[in-house]
């Protein structure tokens, strides 16, 4: 919880801490998914974060510190070594200050301009041009923004709009392109870790790209990600987990949860020796019906998924 100091009982040297909301290291770990050992290492070895210290030596972090932690995570997710992040932040921090005064409308307008360029390439079925635009977008934005704010809205628009002749073919072209690029990134992100996470689609609940992106968003949690094929029988998930022995099974669903879903998930959870979690657009809708169960809901935002998974695995977040 945030630290709210009492002015009447606080030493004079600590009065400055009352001017802003400060958080102890355990709360920062809960909010960001980064464990305290790593936070201290970032401070001592790399000088990336400089928290406030109380007279007794306890670390207290501001919201600016927390945002900086998230920024560091974004760069690490993009493949930058933590030892090099400091130099990048030194250059980008002034730009972030400027970005805070840029209206949200301008940010979305920038996204829209990229989407227009993507649309032109898709309409021409020009994979070379589309790949060039894809690379330019990735050089400007972190992974979660590239897919969630730029590519996926256009992908969904084409998926649900087939009035004009050729739009089905355009969606298939864009879908195949994105699946191939996400698979490439998954291969690049493969790690040899003793901890394993299985990601699987709920039957008829999502598209392959949804599952691939979920796996990609979760690929930075210091775990080996294993994808199960589309069409994996729900009733055989227990068998698969018995043989693979994962630390967690993540089911992806983007459709409205059926009334019997909580019962089926709870029955599955009872048969597993690992944590069962639900991810995707509709996982938030199912969260209330799963309250009190052992099933965790990861949501559908890439950054939130990673943070929640880390917290669930570390035992820092209740289901």
RAZI-V53982 format. One record per helix or strand of 3 or more residues. SS is the DSSP state (a for helix, b for strand). FROM is the first residue (numbers start at 1). LEN is the number of residues. Records with the same first field share a line. If there is no record, write none. Layout:
SS = FROM-LEN / FROM-LEN
This chain:
a = 7-3 / 12-8 / 25-8 / 36-9 / 63-15 / 82-18 / 104-20 / 127-12 / 143-18 / 167-22 / 208-10 / 234-11 / 261-11 / 283-8 / 302-13
b = 22-3 / 59-3 / 196-6 / 224-4 / 248-5 / 275-5 / 296-4
